[in-house]
């Protein structure tokens, strides 16, 4: 990133902080910290820590340590920024993502499906949500929540719970949610549509569709089958019975 692009990014961040009612109540020194931290995230290549932030700014390491102890509503910040830049034709894409991780004591460590590897692997999993601007073919990060250990919870039930808990946050942007074929199950469809959102997905490759059960046609076909069996037995008796 070049220094010439800093003014545009800085003005965008300040504009978002001022337009949000909850974020506009922050003190000026807190707002300047958010601006410096986000510019540092965009500037640093590789691992991001307090020492790296010190190298890329005019503030010391202790400055970042103290300010990061206070909470900041990144969800509201992302939502406000997305509303400022995204068009009306947008959707929310949901896709659990696998993160490789070694070790034995990391929270959330378990076996999760890796789409790149095409198999289940040991590591971490996050619920990733993005706001997608369909005319621009651009996705904006919206929310990421780490999944607890897969042995402790049912993954599909947990994913549905996350969506229901953040339904107001999602509907503040759009009412359309998209997910892959893993969520083409009755539990997920009912959970998402029950929040008032529209769900877009596709069926699995091995899905088998059947006509809905109808008693009238079922008993009618059974009677027809009995008639055919009786007539077949009668014809066989006529053909193979000696006079």
C-alpha positions in Angstrom: 0.0 0.0 0.0 1.3 3.4 -0.9 1.2 6.5 1.3 -0.9 8.3 -1.3 -3.8 6.0 -0.5 -3.8 6.7 3.2 -5.9 9.9 3.1 -8.8 8.2 1.4 -8.8 5.2 3.8 -8.4 7.5 6.8 -11.3 9.7 5.7 -13.5 6.6 5.1 -12.8 5.3 8.7 -13.5 8.6 10.3 -16.7 9.0 8.2 -17.9 5.6 9.4 -17.1 6.4 13.1 -19.1 9.6 12.8 -22.2 8.2 11.1 -22.8 5.4 13.6 -24.6 6.6 16.7 -23.0 4.1 19.0 -19.5 4.7 17.6 -19.8 8.5 17.4 -19.9 8.6 21.2 -16.2 7.6 21.4 -13.7 10.1 22.5 -11.4 11.6 19.8 -8.3 9.9 21.2 -10.1 6.5 20.9 -11.2 7.3 17.4 -7.6 8.1 16.4 -6.4 4.8 17.9 -8.9 2.9 15.8 -7.7 4.8 12.7 -4.0 4.0 13.5 -4.8 0.3 14.3 -6.7 -0.3 11.0 -4.1 1.5 8.9 -1.5 -0.7 10.6 -3.5 -3.9 9.8 -3.6 -2.8 6.1 0.1 -1.9 6.0 1.8 -4.8 7.8 2.7 -7.8 5.7 2.9 -11.1 7.7 2.3 -11.5 11.4 0.5 -8.6 13.2 1.4 -7.9 16.8 2.1 -4.9 19.1 5.8 -4.8 18.1 4.9 -4.7 14.4 2.4 -2.0 15.0 5.0 0.1 16.8 7.4 -0.2 13.8 4.8 1.0 11.4 3.5 4.0 13.4 4.7 6.8 15.6 3.4 5.2 18.8 5.0 2.8 21.2 4.1 -0.8 21.9 2.5 0.1 25.3 0.1 2.5 23.5 -1.4 -0.4 21.6 -1.4 -2.8 24.5 -3.4 -0.3 26.7 -5.9 0.6 24.0 -6.6 -3.0 22.9 -7.7 -3.8 26.5 -10.9 -1.8 25.8 -13.7 -3.2 23.7 -14.7 -2.0 20.3 -17.9 -2.8 18.4 -16.4 -4.1 15.2 -19.8 -5.6 14.1 -21.4 -2.1 14.1 -18.3 -0.7 12.4 -18.4 -3.3 9.6 -22.2 -2.9 9.2 -22.0 0.9 8.9 -19.1 0.8 6.5 -20.8 -1.8 4.3 -24.0 0.2 4.1 -21.9 3.2 2.9 -20.2 1.3 0.1 -22.5 -1.6 -1.0 -25.3 -1.4 -3.5 -28.9 -2.5 -2.8 -28.5 -5.8 -4.7 -26.6 -7.6 -2.1 -26.7 -11.0 -0.3 -25.1 -12.5 2.8 -22.8 -15.5 2.1 -22.3 -18.0 4.9 -19.5 -20.5 4.7 -17.7 -22.3 7.6 -14.0 -22.2 6.9 -11.3 -24.6 8.0 -8.1 -23.3 9.6 -5.1 -25.6 10.0 -3.8 -25.7 13.6 -1.5 -28.1 15.4 -1.3 -28.7 19.1 -3.6 -30.3 21.7 -4.8 -27.6 24.0 -6.1 -24.9 21.6 -9.8 -24.0 22.1 -12.1 -25.3 19.4 -9.5 -27.9 18.1 -11.3 -30.7 16.3 -11.9 -32.5 13.0 -13.6 -30.3 10.4 -14.3 -30.5 6.7 -11.7 -28.8 4.4 -13.0 -28.0 1.0 -9.5 -27.5 -0.5 -8.3 -30.9 0.7 -11.7 -32.6 0.0 -11.7 -34.4 3.3 -12.0 -33.8 7.1 -8.8 -32.6 8.8 -7.8 -31.7 12.3 -7.7 -28.0 13.0 -10.1 -25.0 13.8 -13.3 -23.8 12.2 -14.9 -20.4 11.9 -18.3 -19.3 10.8 -17.6 -16.8 8.2 -20.2 -14.3 6.9 -19.7 -11.8 4.1 -21.9 -9.2 2.4 -21.6 -9.7 -1.3 -22.3 -6.9 -3.8 -23.6 -8.9 -6.8 -23.3 -6.2 -9.5 -19.7 -5.5 -8.5 -18.8 -9.1 -7.7 -17.2 -8.0 -4.5 -17.5 -9.4 -1.0 -17.1 -7.5 2.3 -16.2 -9.2 5.5 -19.1 -9.0 7.9 -18.6 -11.4 10.8 -16.5 -14.4 12.0 -17.2 -16.6 15.0 -15.0 -19.5 16.1 -16.7 -22.9 16.3 -16.3 -24.8 19.6 -14.9 -28.3 19.6 -17.0 -30.5 17.2 -17.3 -33.2 19.9 -19.2 -30.8 22.2 -21.9 -29.7 19.8 -23.8 -30.7 16.7 -22.2 -28.6 14.0 -25.4 -28.0 11.9 -27.4 -27.1 15.1 -24.6 -24.7 16.2 -24.5 -23.0 12.8 -28.3 -22.5 12.9 -28.0 -21.1 16.4 -25.4 -18.5 15.3 -27.6 -17.4 12.5 -30.6 -17.0 14.7 -28.6 -15.1 17.4 -27.4 -12.6 14.7 -30.5 -12.3 12.6 -31.2 -8.6 13.4 -27.6 -7.8 12.5 -27.9 -9.6 9.1 -31.3 -8.2 8.3 -29.9 -4.7 8.8 -28.1 -5.2 5.5 -30.2 -7.6 3.5 -32.8 -10.4 3.9 -31.1 -12.9 1.5 -28.7 -15.5 2.7 -26.7 -17.9 0.6 -25.0 -21.1 1.7 -23.7 -24.3 0.0 -25.3 -27.7 -0.2 -24.3 -28.7 3.3 -27.2 -26.5 4.6 -29.8 -27.9 2.2 -31.4 -29.7 5.1 -34.8 -29.1 6.7 -33.3 -28.0 10.0 -31.2 -25.3 8.4 -33.9 -24.2 6.0 -36.5 -23.9 8.7 -34.1 -22.0 11.0 -33.1 -19.4 8.4 -36.6 -18.9 7.0 -38.0 -18.7 10.5 -36.0 -15.5 11.0 -37.8 -13.8 8.2 -34.9 -14.2 5.7 -34.9 -15.8 2.3 -32.5 -18.8 1.9 -30.7 -19.6 -1.4 -28.8 -22.9 -1.7 -28.6 -26.0 -3.9 -29.2 -29.7 -3.3 -26.4 -32.2 -2.8 -25.1 -34.2 -5.8 -26.6 -37.4 -4.3 -30.0 -35.9 -3.5 -33.0 -38.0 -4.5 -36.4 -36.2 -5.0 -39.8 -37.9 -4.5 -43.3 -36.8 -5.1 -45.2 -35.9 -1.9 -47.2 -38.8 -0.3 -50.8 -38.7 -1.3 -53.2 -41.4 0.1 -55.7 -41.1 -2.8 -53.2 -42.1 -5.4 -51.5 -44.6 -3.2 -54.6 -46.7 -2.6 -55.7 -46.3 -6.2 -52.4 -47.7 -7.4 -52.7 -50.5 -4.9 -56.1 -51.5 -6.2 -54.9 -51.4 -9.8 -51.9 -53.6 -8.8 -54.3 -56.1 -7.2 -56.5 -56.2 -10.3 -53.5 -56.7 -12.6 -52.2 -59.5 -10.3 -55.6 -61.3 -10.3 -55.9 -61.0 -14.1 -52.4 -62.3 -14.6 -53.1 -65.3 -12.5 -56.3 -65.9 -14.4 -54.5 -65.7 -17.8 -51.8 -68.0 -16.6 -54.4 -70.6 -15.4 -56.1 -70.5 -18.8 -52.8 -71.0 -20.7 -51.2 -73.7 -18.6 -54.3 -75.6 -17.3 -55.1 -78.7 -19.2 -58.7 -79.0 -20.6 
